[in-house]
Amino acid sequence: MEPHALMERETATDLPPPLAALWWDARGEWARAHEAAQAVDTAEGAWVHAYLHRKEGDLSNADYWYRRAGRRRPAVTLESEWSEIVAAL
């Protein structure tokens, strides 16, 4: 999905949970985003979960979830990573 398309949606209805998590995150609803990401036991869910903990500032927890996703913590801005994840999903 294109990042702008996700941002333009009015609701998270019918979105896969990882994208719904990013939709909530973009609206400043970290707890709801985290809840949605936590409900997904896939590499994609782990990637979103990692991003959310990175955003929260809990880097050790983020690194755990990056490992679960088969990734490393990126050296890009949070905004860039958000867009990358949305585009990949």
C-alpha positions in Angstrom: 0.0 0.0 0.0 1.2 3.5 -0.7 1.8 5.5 2.5 -0.4 8.4 1.4 -3.3 6.0 0.7 -3.1 4.7 4.2 -3.0 8.2 5.6 -6.1 9.2 3.6 -8.2 6.4 5.0 -10.9 7.5 7.4 -10.9 4.2 9.4 -8.8 1.1 10.0 -11.7 -1.1 9.1 -10.8 -4.0 6.8 -7.1 -3.3 7.1 -4.8 -6.2 7.9 -3.7 -5.8 11.6 -0.2 -4.7 10.8 -1.5 -1.9 8.6 -4.2 -1.1 11.1 -1.5 -0.7 13.7 0.4 1.8 11.5 -2.9 3.6 10.8 -3.5 4.0 14.5 0.1 5.1 15.1 -0.2 7.8 12.4 -3.1 9.2 14.4 -1.2 9.4 17.7 -2.8 6.3 19.2 0.3 4.4 20.2 -1.6 2.0 22.6 -4.2 1.0 20.0 -1.4 0.6 17.4 0.6 -1.6 19.9 -2.5 -3.7 20.6 -3.1 -4.3 16.9 0.6 -5.2 16.2 0.7 -7.5 19.2 -2.2 -9.5 17.9 -0.2 -10.6 14.8 2.3 -13.5 15.1 4.1 -13.0 11.8 7.3 -11.4 10.7 5.3 -8.4 9.5 3.6 -8.0 12.8 7.0 -8.3 14.6 8.4 -5.5 12.3 5.5 -3.2 13.2 5.8 -4.1 16.8 9.6 -3.3 16.7 8.9 0.0 15.0 6.4 0.9 17.7 8.8 0.1 20.5 11.6 2.1 18.7 9.2 5.0 18.6 8.4 4.6 22.3 12.2 4.7 23.0 12.3 1.2 24.4 15.3 0.1 22.2 16.0 -3.2 23.9 12.4 -4.3 23.4 12.5 -2.9 19.8 15.7 -4.9 19.1 14.0 -8.1 20.3 11.1 -7.6 17.9 13.4 -6.7 15.0 15.2 -10.0 15.6 11.7 -11.8 15.6 11.1 -10.0 12.3 14.4 -11.1 10.8 15.6 -7.5 10.7 18.0 -5.0 12.3 17.0 -1.7 13.8 17.4 0.7 10.9 19.4 3.9 10.9 16.6 6.0 9.3 14.0 8.3 10.8 10.9 6.9 12.3 8.9 8.6 9.5 11.0 6.8 6.8 10.7 3.5 8.5 6.9 3.9 8.8 6.7 4.6 5.1 8.9 1.7 4.3 6.8 -0.7 6.3 3.5 0.6 4.8 5.0 0.2 1.3 6.2 -3.3 2.0 2.9 -4.4 3.4 
